[in-house]
């Protein structure tokens, strides 16, 4: 007797997509509590090199992002998802066994390449099934679930470190990825029919990228997304030292981070309820405009208040607002840019993801290195990124008006 597999519901698709998206957040945020120990064990002469654990992963993710989408357009979504997750697991195993920082960093680069599969192909799958504001709504629900991972990842990392040391975090990465592989393999139907697949070549990739860049809405969305990623990566790189060195909250950092992530996670729910009525561009423009004002308030607080509890609470509130703003923008930016690119969803997701991730990480490096024992460099940098994003969104509106 043949068993008929129950079709995947929209709720299950959202849950699976959120888990695949969460691969990236878990791989970064769970490492934050481990940075002091990693620096002490593998780079005692230069503790700041431990931050490369984060940026090396992001670099690999950016590189892999460029190819994951086109490969999924050629071979289908599921093979690329599963292959990427397997590479991620193998590299987590290598990092777990490594004895030098250099080998760990190399493994993290390739782990990032593997993580690009779940990250990018998931967006292509959503575009295969939905479009426009409905896609933005679905992505918002996914991001809402996804935000729970940053909330718990540092706490999970801290528990693992206390129980069995920082290396065991990589075992958790392997388990997380293997669950994803089984879920995708057993439950997800292949969403890209063979007749809709496209041949893969570097020439076609270059031509598609040029075509994307020629569209004003896509170009502007990519640039704004780059600035949003720069703010996100810059904040993540700086937040643990700020809590520890500046405010003396290193021991309970993971608890504060969890609270901030849970509160800011409601942004995706709010966006899902507003985007159908107000539109993607309006919400992005208003959000980055508010971020300019809040960054200005943070700068004023840093100038007016002495380092202490009051300034710390201002920073926590501002950090929450930044994460909240990111939840109100990233899903909309992706959906808005993908709207005219349904015929090349995988390639489009890859090109946009690679561009915004690599360039955003490059901009975040000087933001993180500018840490001088205070939150001022971070606040000034995020004020600048928000200002540039706001101007780009106004220009997009002007170009749409002309069209």
Secondary structure, 3 states (H helix, E strand, C coil): CCCCCCCCCHHHHHHHHHHHHHHHHHHHHCCHHHHHHHHHHHCCCCHHHHHHHHHHHHHHHHHHHHHHHHHHHHHCHHHHHHHHHHHHHHHHHHHHHCCCHHHHHHHHHHHHHHHHHHHHHHHHHHHHHCCHHHHHHHHHHHHHHHHHHHHHHHHHHHHHHHHHCHHHHHHHHHHHHHHHHHHHHHHCCCCCCHHHCCCCCHHHHHHHHHHHHCCHHHHHHHHHHHHHHHHHHHHHHHHHHHHHHHCCCCCCHHHHHHHHHHHHCHHHHHHHHHHHHHCHHHHHHHHHHHHHHHHHHHHHHHHHCCCCHHHHHHHHHHHHHHHHHHHHHHHHHHHHHHHHHHHHHHHHHHHHHHHHHHHHHHHHHHHHHCCCCCCHHHHHHHHHHHHHHHHHHHHHHHHHHHC
